[in-house]
Amino acid sequence: MGYDHMTDRDREAMERKQDEILNALGITRD
């Protein structure tokens, strides 16, 4: 998906950032 060059840490950081944004918007993923 174009993230092959990213490390696991980078991927985790991106997902965590995305979760923070979703939470800020009032959206939560179960």
N, C-alpha and C positions, 0 to 999 in steps of 0.2 A: 504493500500500500504506500510505498515511498518512504517508509520508516526503517528500512533495512540498515541504513547508515547510523541509526540512533542506538545508543546503548540502553540496557535495561533501565538504568537509573534515569536517563533522559525520558524514556517512555513513561516511567512511573511518575516523574515530575509533571509531565504533560497531562497525564490522566488526573493527577491530583489537582492541577490547576483547573482542568475542565470541570471537575466535581465542585470546586469552590465556586466557579461561575454559575453552574446549574443551581447550586444551593442558594446563591445570591438572587437568582431569578425565581426562587421558590419551587424549583424542580428537583425532585430526588429520585435516584435510581435504586430500586430494591435489589 
